[in-house]
């Protein structure tokens, strides 16, 4: 199993933040199925202020640069979900050009 951590910000608007949280209480089944299909075993998203932290556990064969784009191809609803969520999100200041979710470096493990 591999683990990944990523971060991004939500737009600085309490209404947008609440809508984002509401959507994630009822993630579309096509999205959940596609994430599992590409090798994501578990995913958790945490919120602090407007900063999101996503933790993923994946199969050993999972390659983010390959499998995350492949997730979008599994069902048209996946791209629709990503486009919708993109209306709420913005990159963190340290993001690379064109990067949405920024990979985080693991600096400690117990």
Secondary structure by P-SEA (a helix, b strand, c coil): cbbbbbbbbccccaaaaaaaaaaaacccaaaaaaaaaacccbbbbbbcccbbbbbbbbcccccccccaaaaaaccaaaaaaaaaaaaaccccccccccccbbbbbbcccc
